Amino acid sequence: MSDQASAFVRGTRIGVDVGAVRVGLARSDADGLLATPVETVTGDRPVQLRRVADIVRELEAVAVVVGLPRQLSGGEGHAAALAREYAGELARVCDPVPVRLVDERLTTVSAHQALHRSGRPGRRHRAVVDQVAAVMILQAALDQERRTGQPAGELVDHGMEAEA
């Protein structure tokens, strides 16, 4: 095992795919090897934030990873601003558990494609696509963290506001 890999902090991580209406959640095992779906949270933002914070506490998570939907060019549009704002609010309610933003370009598209390939009818995608996207976001972050020994993405400040 390399020195970088030995820096990996053991513990469950939570992946979050922020949507306009729903939030998909995933979790990792304590060794950070595999991400699995948890649930899709609906309701207004305060309800969503409370539920995510409850899951973080219930699972004794050591970190939360929120997908940042960058444009293909790498720039950030309206969806990224909303994800930043959500991550900032989540950082406040999950304190002291760190919240990080990670690039999630095309995860929802990839999630729909994976569900289609698995034979799940398109009309049934909506119920789980956010969870599958959260799994993809978290798995990419886990793989990067295990490879580099450093947490993936950018740490969200508790007082973070959406960037314009």
C-alpha positions as CSV (number, residue, x, y, z in Angstrom):
1,M,0.0,0.0,0.0
2,S,1.4,3.4,-0.9
3,D,1.7,6.3,1.5
4,Q,-1.0,8.1,-0.4
5,A,-3.5,5.3,0.0
6,S,-2.7,4.9,3.7
7,A,-3.9,8.5,4.2
8,F,-7.5,7.4,3.4
9,V,-9.8,8.0,6.4
10,R,-12.0,5.0,7.1
11,G,-15.8,5.7,7.4
12,T,-19.0,6.0,5.5
13,R,-19.4,8.8,2.9
14,I,-22.7,10.1,1.6
15,G,-23.1,11.1,-2.0
16,V,-25.8,13.7,-3.0
17,D,-27.2,14.4,-6.4
18,V,-29.1,17.7,-6.2
19,G,-32.0,18.1,-8.6
20,A,-34.7,20.7,-9.0
21,V,-37.3,18.6,-7.4
22,R,-35.6,15.6,-5.8
23,V,-32.3,14.8,-4.2
24,G,-30.7,11.4,-4.7
25,L,-28.6,9.9,-2.0
26,A,-25.9,7.2,-1.9
27,R,-23.6,5.8,0.7
28,S,-20.3,4.1,0.8
29,D,-19.1,1.2,2.9
30,A,-16.7,2.1,5.7
31,D,-13.7,1.1,3.7
32,G,-14.7,3.5,0.8
33,L,-14.7,0.8,-1.8
34,L,-18.3,0.8,-3.1
35,A,-21.1,3.3,-3.4
36,T,-24.7,2.0,-3.1
37,P,-28.1,3.8,-3.4
38,V,-29.9,5.0,-0.3
39,E,-33.0,6.9,-1.2
40,T,-34.6,9.7,-3.2
41,V,-35.6,12.7,-1.0
42,T,-38.5,14.9,-2.1
43,G,-40.2,17.9,-0.5
44,D,-39.1,21.5,-0.1
45,R,-35.5,22.3,0.6
46,P,-35.8,22.5,4.4
47,V,-37.4,19.0,4.5
48,Q,-34.6,17.7,2.2
49,L,-31.8,19.2,4.2
50,R,-33.2,17.8,7.4
51,R,-33.5,14.3,5.9
52,V,-30.0,14.4,4.5
53,A,-28.6,15.6,7.8
54,D,-30.5,12.8,9.6
55,I,-29.0,10.2,7.3
56,V,-25.5,11.7,7.8
57,R,-26.0,11.3,11.6
58,E,-27.6,7.9,11.4
59,L,-24.8,6.4,9.3
60,E,-22.1,8.3,11.2
61,A,-20.8,9.6,8.0
62,V,-17.3,11.1,7.9
63,A,-17.9,13.2,4.7
64,V,-20.6,14.3,2.3
65,V,-20.0,14.6,-1.4
66,V,-22.3,16.9,-3.5
67,G,-22.3,16.7,-7.3
68,L,-21.4,20.0,-9.0
69,P,-23.0,20.0,-12.5
70,R,-20.4,21.8,-14.6
71,Q,-21.0,22.5,-18.3
72,L,-19.0,20.4,-20.8
73,S,-16.6,23.4,-21.2
74,G,-15.9,23.2,-17.5
75,G,-17.8,26.4,-16.7
76,E,-20.6,26.8,-14.3
77,G,-24.1,27.7,-15.1
78,H,-27.4,28.0,-13.2
79,A,-27.5,24.4,-12.1
80,A,-24.0,24.6,-10.6
81,A,-25.0,27.8,-8.7
82,L,-28.0,26.0,-7.2
83,A,-25.8,23.0,-6.3
84,R,-23.3,25.4,-4.6
85,E,-26.1,27.1,-2.7
86,Y,-27.5,23.7,-1.6
87,A,-24.0,22.4,-0.5
88,G,-23.5,25.6,1.6
89,E,-26.8,25.0,3.4
90,L,-26.0,21.3,3.8
91,A,-22.6,22.2,5.3
92,R,-24.3,24.2,7.9
93,V,-26.8,21.5,8.9
94,C,-24.3,18.7,8.8
95,D,-21.5,20.5,10.7
96,P,-19.0,19.3,11.8
97,V,-19.1,16.7,9.0
98,P,-17.3,18.2,5.9
99,V,-19.2,18.7,2.7
100,R,-17.3,18.7,-0.6
101,L,-18.3,19.6,-4.1
102,V,-17.2,17.3,-6.9
103,D,-17.5,17.6,-10.7
104,E,-20.4,15.6,-11.9
105,R,-20.7,16.3,-15.6
106,L,-23.1,14.0,-17.3
107,T,-23.9,11.8,-14.3
108,T,-27.7,12.1,-14.8
109,V,-27.4,11.2,-18.5
110,S,-25.1,8.3,-17.6
111,A,-27.6,7.2,-14.9
112,H,-30.5,7.2,-17.4
113,Q,-28.3,5.2,-19.9
114,A,-27.4,2.6,-17.3
115,L,-31.0,2.2,-16.2
116,H,-32.0,1.8,-19.9
117,R,-29.3,-0.8,-20.5
118,S,-30.4,-2.7,-17.4
119,G,-33.9,-3.1,-18.9
120,R,-35.7,-0.8,-16.5
121,P,-38.6,0.9,-18.4
122,G,-38.1,4.6,-19.0
123,R,-41.2,5.6,-17.1
124,R,-39.7,4.0,-14.0
125,H,-36.3,5.8,-14.3
126,R,-37.5,8.9,-12.4
127,A,-38.0,7.0,-9.2
128,V,-34.3,5.9,-9.0
129,V,-32.3,8.0,-11.5
130,D,-31.2,10.5,-8.8
131,Q,-30.0,7.7,-6.6
132,V,-28.0,6.1,-9.5
133,A,-26.5,9.6,-10.2
134,A,-25.6,9.9,-6.5
135,V,-23.9,6.5,-6.7
136,M,-21.9,7.6,-9.7
137,I,-20.9,10.9,-8.1
138,L,-19.8,9.1,-4.9
139,Q,-18.0,6.2,-6.6
140,A,-15.9,8.6,-8.7
141,A,-15.1,10.6,-5.5
142,L,-14.2,7.4,-3.6
143,D,-12.0,6.2,-6.4
144,Q,-10.2,9.5,-6.6
145,E,-9.7,9.7,-2.8
146,R,-8.3,6.1,-2.7
147,R,-6.0,6.8,-5.6
148,T,-4.6,10.1,-4.3
149,G,-5.0,9.9,-0.6
150,Q,-6.8,13.2,-0.6
151,P,-10.5,13.9,-0.5
152,A,-12.0,14.6,-3.9
153,G,-13.4,18.0,-4.9
154,E,-13.5,21.3,-3.1
155,L,-14.4,21.8,0.6
156,V,-17.5,23.8,1.2
157,D,-17.3,26.6,3.7
158,H,-20.1,26.6,6.3
159,G,-20.9,30.2,5.3
160,M,-20.7,29.5,1.6
161,E,-23.1,31.4,-0.6
162,A,-23.9,30.6,-4.3
163,E,-21.4,32.1,-6.6
164,A,-22.8,34.3,-9.4
